[in-house]
């Protein structure tokens, strides 16, 4: 067994993070990357863009193996990290000609005039190693002090992730030190049932760590071990036992998995959304290459749109209501026929906070799925707040569609 005692701290800089205006997604991403590379993250610190909180945090981090700092590297007046870092590591800013050329080319390609603040981004502390930024203007920095390695990264998530993947991962640790880990993504089985059915395995193999992470409307099982053979044995055991409930692994999103199953069948899809308000179409089109299988969709919020564009029968709406199995069925068939696709997907439900009843409570959704072979409708009830319901409705529709296509 390989024991890895390396540890880390993540420091996130930004007034908007401290105030809660935006989610701290960078820290979540970095913590997961560190976990997969066998590094134990001990703390996540969120601080405002001020000198004293950053210096204090850096001082407290001395002694750990790795420190990751995100934010404060942009061109505006409140991006102060670079100047603070220069003082902290007792160095000076110098202009890097290659960075200046890259910046000029970057703005020229976009037909934007550079400001003096933009040129300042070519200034880098002399003793720091540059972390290249392939998709932005703010370079990262890598320092070492008293055996602690410091990585300073931009706060823009896409830039931070690219720099982590291309530079930082190779700096962390060799594979002989890595902890083996994988996330197994499930749908349609409660956390309590998963834990109960794996309890014997957990007790028998103490070297395996299993965590259950609810991700409405599913549960992710996080498997970790430093014993490679036992890790692989556990993955195979869980995969075999819950194969009908697993839709993917690690970070794969439902829309990405849907792309796989549609392309395998060479099928196209169209969507008719009511309660999800376009979220399904948005998720599908976030996947590169989706134009090869996604034809389009209709947000059929009003009954008139359901009737005129999806051929939902007026008698159906009157007898069963807009939120019903019958309406969802006709919506999925109507969009499939109208758009000429192999698959039609529909949603109609009650997101809240008003509109629920005893028979159709808040959080009810009907998901219609029409394929070349059949049409089926699934009903789910979540009873959460409006935005949470819409997210759950969307994810449920995509995951149920994936399973339906795989079973045909």
C-alpha positions in Angstrom: 0.0 0.0 0.0 1.3 3.5 -0.8 0.8 6.0 1.9 0.6 9.6 0.9 0.8 12.2 3.6 0.9 15.3 1.4 -1.7 18.0 2.3 -3.0 21.3 1.0 -5.0 24.4 1.7 -7.2 26.3 -0.8 -7.5 30.0 -0.5 -10.3 31.8 -2.5 -10.0 35.6 -2.9 -13.0 37.8 -3.7 -15.5 40.1 -2.0 -18.2 38.5 -4.1 -17.3 35.1 -2.6 -17.3 36.4 1.0 -20.7 38.1 0.5 -22.2 35.0 -1.1 -23.0 36.8 -4.4 -21.5 33.8 -6.3 -20.8 30.2 -5.5 -17.2 29.1 -4.7 -17.1 26.5 -7.5 -13.3 26.8 -7.8 -12.7 25.4 -4.4 -14.9 22.4 -5.1 -13.1 21.7 -8.3 -9.7 22.0 -6.8 -10.6 19.8 -3.8 -11.8 17.1 -6.1 -8.6 17.2 -8.2 -6.5 17.0 -5.1 -8.5 14.1 -3.8 -7.9 12.2 -7.0 -4.2 12.8 -6.8 -3.9 11.5 -3.2 -3.5 14.9 -1.5 -5.5 15.7 1.6 -7.0 19.1 1.5 -7.2 20.3 5.1 -8.9 23.7 4.8 -10.8 26.0 2.4 -10.4 29.6 3.3 -12.4 32.4 1.7 -11.2 36.0 2.1 -11.9 39.5 0.7 -9.5 41.1 -1.7 -7.4 42.8 0.9 -3.7 42.6 1.8 -3.9 41.6 5.5 -6.3 38.6 5.1 -4.2 37.3 2.2 -0.9 37.7 4.1 -2.3 36.2 7.2 -3.7 33.2 5.2 -0.4 32.6 3.5 1.5 32.7 6.8 -0.9 30.2 8.3 -0.5 27.9 5.3 3.3 27.6 5.7 4.2 24.1 6.5 1.6 22.3 4.3 2.8 20.9 1.0 0.6 22.8 -1.4 -1.3 26.0 -1.3 -3.7 27.0 -4.0 -4.9 30.6 -4.3 -7.5 31.7 -6.8 -8.7 35.2 -7.6 -7.4 38.7 -7.8 -5.2 38.5 -10.9 -7.3 40.5 -13.3 -6.7 44.0 -14.8 -9.0 46.0 -12.5 -8.2 48.2 -9.5 -9.4 45.6 -7.0 -7.2 42.8 -8.4 -4.3 43.1 -5.9 -3.0 39.6 -5.5 0.1 40.1 -7.7 1.3 43.2 -5.8 0.7 41.5 -2.5 2.6 38.4 -3.6 5.5 40.5 -4.8 6.0 42.0 -1.3 5.3 38.7 0.4 8.0 36.8 -1.4 10.4 39.8 -1.3 10.8 40.2 -5.0 9.9 42.7 -7.7 7.7 42.9 -10.8 9.4 42.6 -14.2 7.9 42.8 -17.6 8.0 39.5 -19.6 8.3 40.4 -23.3 6.6 37.2 -24.4 3.6 37.9 -22.3 3.4 41.5 -23.7 3.4 40.1 -27.2 0.8 37.5 -26.3 -1.5 40.2 -24.8 -1.2 42.4 -27.8 -2.1 39.6 -30.1 -5.0 38.6 -27.9 -6.6 42.0 -28.0 -5.7 42.6 -31.6 -7.6 39.4 -32.6 -10.7 40.7 -30.7 -10.3 44.3 -32.2 -10.0 45.8 -28.7 -7.7 48.6 -27.7 -5.4 47.7 -24.8 -5.5 49.9 -21.7 -2.5 50.5 -19.4 -4.1 48.0 -16.9 -4.0 45.3 -19.6 -0.2 45.9 -20.1 0.3 45.5 -16.3 -0.7 41.8 -16.8 2.6 41.2 -18.5 4.4 42.2 -15.2 5.3 39.1 -13.2 7.2 38.7 -9.9 10.9 38.0 -10.8 11.3 34.9 -8.6 8.0 33.2 -9.6 7.5 30.6 -12.3 4.8 31.6 -14.8 1.8 29.4 -15.2 0.5 29.9 -18.8 -3.0 31.0 -19.4 -4.1 29.7 -22.8 -7.6 31.2 -22.8 -7.3 34.4 -20.8 -5.0 37.3 -20.1 -4.0 36.7 -16.4 -1.0 34.4 -16.0 -0.7 32.3 -12.9 2.3 32.1 -10.6 4.2 29.3 -8.8 6.4 30.0 -5.8 8.1 27.9 -3.2 8.8 29.0 0.4 10.0 26.8 3.3 9.1 23.6 1.4 5.6 24.9 0.8 4.5 25.3 -2.9 2.2 28.2 -3.7 0.1 28.2 -6.9 -1.7 31.5 -7.7 -4.5 31.2 -10.3 -7.1 33.4 -11.8 -10.6 33.3 -10.4 -12.3 32.8 -13.7 -13.3 29.1 -13.5 -12.6 28.1 -17.1 -9.1 29.6 -17.0 -8.4 28.1 -13.6 -9.4 24.6 -14.7 -7.4 24.8 -17.9 -4.3 25.9 -16.0 -4.8 23.2 -13.4 -5.1 20.4 -16.0 -2.2 21.6 -18.1 0.3 22.6 -15.4 -0.6 21.9 -11.8 -1.5 18.3 -12.0 2.0 17.4 -13.3 3.5 19.3 -10.3 1.6 17.5 -7.6 2.8 14.0 -7.2 3.8 10.9 -9.2 1.4 8.1 -9.8 3.1 5.9 -7.2 1.8 8.2 -4.5 -1.7 8.6 -5.8 -4.8 7.5 -4.0 -7.2 5.7 -6.4 -10.6 7.2 -6.6 -13.7 7.3 -8.7 -17.2 8.7 -8.6 -20.0 6.4 -9.6 -23.2 8.4 -10.6 -26.5 6.8 -9.9 -30.2 7.6 -10.4 -33.4 6.3 -9.1 -32.2 4.6 -5.9 -32.2 6.4 -2.5 -29.0 7.1 -0.5 -30.2 5.0 2.4 -30.8 1.9 0.2 -27.3 2.3 -1.4 -25.7 2.5 2.0 -27.7 -0.4 3.4 -26.8 -2.7 0.5 -23.1 -1.8 0.7 -22.8 -2.0 4.4 -21.4 -5.5 4.5 -18.7 -4.5 1.9 -17.8 -1.4 3.9 -17.4 -3.5 7.1 -15.4 -6.2 5.4 -12.9 -4.0 3.6 -11.8 -1.2 5.9 -9.2 0.0 3.4 -12.0 1.2 1.1 -13.7 4.5 1.8 -17.2 5.0 0.4 -19.0 8.3 0.5 -22.6 8.9 -0.6 -23.2 12.3 -2.1 -26.9 13.1 -2.8 -27.2 15.1 -6.1 -31.0 15.5 -6.5 -32.4 13.5 -8.1 -29.6 11.0 -7.8 -26.7 9.9 -5.6 -23.0 9.9 -6.4 -20.9 7.1 -4.7 -17.4 8.2 -4.2 -14.9 5.3 -3.9 -11.4 5.9 -2.6 -8.5 3.6 -1.6 -4.7 3.4 -1.7 -5.0 -0.4 -2.5 -5.3 -0.6 -6.3 -6.6 -4.2 -6.5 -9.2 -3.7 -3.8 -10.2 -0.4 -5.4 -10.8 -2.1 -8.7 -12.6 -5.0 -7.0 -14.9 -2.5 -5.3 -15.7 -0.6 -8.5 -16.6 -3.8 -10.2 -18.8 -4.9 -7.3 -20.8 -1.7 -7.2 -21.1 -1.6 -11.0 -22.4 -5.1 -11.2 -24.8 -4.7 -8.2 -26.3 -1.4 -9.3 -25.8 -1.5 -13.1 -29.4 -0.6 -13.8 -29.1 2.6 -11.7 -25.7 3.8 -12.9 -25.6 6.4 -15.7 -21.9 7.4 -15.7 -18.7 7.9 -13.8 -16.6 10.8 -12.4 -17.7 14.2 -13.8 -19.8 13.1 -16.8 -23.0 15.1 -16.9 -26.4 13.7 -18.0 -26.4 15.7 -21.2 -23.0 14.3 -22.1 -24.2 10.7 -21.5 -27.3 11.4 -23.5 -25.0 12.5 -26.4 -23.3 9.1 -26.2 -26.5 7.0 -26.4 -28.1 9.1 -29.1 -25.0 9.0 -31.3 -24.7 5.2 -30.8 -28.3 4.8 -32.1 -27.8 7.6 -34.7 -31.0 9.2 -33.4 -32.1 12.8 -33.3 -34.1 14.5 -30.5 -36.5 17.4 -30.0 -37.9 18.7 -26.8 -41.2 20.2 -25.6 -40.8 22.0 -22.3 -43.3 23.5 -20.0 -42.2 23.6 -16.4 -38.5 23.3 -17.2 -38.7 26.5 -19.2 -35.9 25.7 -21.7 -33.4 24.2 -19.2 -33.3 20.8 -21.1 -32.5 22.4 -24.4 -29.8 24.5 -22.7 -28.2 21.4 -21.1 -28.3 19.5 -24.4 -26.7 22.4 -26.4 -24.0 22.9 -23.8 -22.4 19.7 -25.2 -20.0 20.2 -28.1 -21.3 18.6 -31.3 -25.0 18.6 -30.1 -26.1 20.0 -33.5 -25.6 16.5 -34.9 -28.5 15.1 -32.9 -30.5 18.0 -31.4 -33.0 19.5 -33.8 -34.7 22.0 -31.6 -37.5 22.6 -29.1 -40.5 24.5 -28.0 -41.2 26.1 -24.6 -44.9 25.4 -24.5 -45.9 27.2 -21.3 -49.4 28.2 -22.3 -52.1 25.7 -23.2 -52.6 27.5 -26.5 -49.0 26.7 -27.5 -49.5 23.1 -26.5 -52.5 22.9 -28.7 -51.3 24.9 -31.7 -47.7 23.7 -32.0 -47.8 20.2 -30.3 -51.2 18.9 -31.3 -52.3 18.4 -27.7 -56.0 17.7 -27.8 -58.3 20.4 -26.1 -60.3 17.5 -24.6 -57.2 16.2 -23.0 -56.4 19.5 -21.4 -59.9 20.0 -20.2 -60.4 16.5 -18.8 -56.9 15.8 -17.3 -55.3 19.3 -17.1 -52.0 20.6 -18.4 -50.1 18.8 -15.7 -51.0 15.2 -16.5 -49.7 12.0 -17.9 -52.0 12.3 -20.9 -50.7 15.8 -21.8 -47.1 14.9 -21.3 -47.6 11.9 -23.7 -49.2 14.1 -26.4 -46.5 16.7 -26.0 -43.7 14.2 -26.6 -45.4 12.7 -29.6 -46.3 16.1 -31.0 -42.8 17.5 -30.8 -41.3 14.3 -32.3 -43.8 14.3 -35.2 -43.6 18.1 -35.8 -39.8 18.2 -35.8 -39.3 14.8 -37.5 -37.0 13.3 -34.9 -36.6 9.8 -33.6 -37.0 11.0 -30.0 -39.4 13.5 -28.5 -39.0 14.5 -24.8 -41.6 16.6 -22.9 -42.0 18.0 -19.4 -45.1 19.4 -17.7 -45.3 20.0 -13.9 -45.8 22.2 -10.9 -42.5 23.9 -9.9 -44.2 26.1 -7.3 -44.5 27.9 -5.0 -48.2 28.0 -6.0 -50.4 25.7 -8.1 -50.2 22.5 -6.1 -53.1 20.4 -4.9 -53.7 17.3 -2.9 -53.9 15.2 -6.1 -51.0 17.0 -7.8 -48.7 18.5 -5.1 -46.0 21.0 -5.4 -43.0 19.4 -7.1 -45.0 17.1 -9.4 -43.6 16.5 -12.9 -44.7 14.3 -15.8 -42.0 13.4 -18.2 -43.0 12.2 -21.7 -40.6 10.1 -23.8 -41.5 9.1 -27.3 -39.2 6.9 -29.3 -39.6 5.0 -32.7 -40.9 2.1 -30.7 -43.1 3.4 -28.0 -44.3 6.4 -25.8 -44.1 6.3 -22.1 -44.6 8.8 -19.2 -42.9 8.9 -15.9 -44.1 10.8 -12.8 -41.9 12.2 -10.1 -42.7 14.3 -7.0 -39.9 16.4 -5.4 -41.7 19.0 -3.2 -38.8 21.5 -3.1 -38.6 25.2 -3.9 -39.1 26.4 -7.5 -35.6 26.6 -8.8 -34.6 23.3 -7.1 -37.6 21.6 -8.6 -36.8 22.9 -12.1 -33.2 21.5 -11.8 -34.6 18.2 -10.5 -37.2 18.0 -13.3 -34.5 18.7 -15.9 -32.0 16.1 -14.6 -34.8 13.5 -14.1 -35.9 14.0 -17.7 -32.4 13.5 -19.1 -31.6 10.5 -17.0 -34.9 8.8 -17.6 -34.4 9.3 -21.3 -30.9 7.9 -21.2 -32.2 4.7 -19.5 -35.1 4.4 -22.0 -32.9 4.7 -25.0 -30.3 2.2 -23.6 -33.1 -0.4 -23.0 -34.3 -0.2 -26.6 
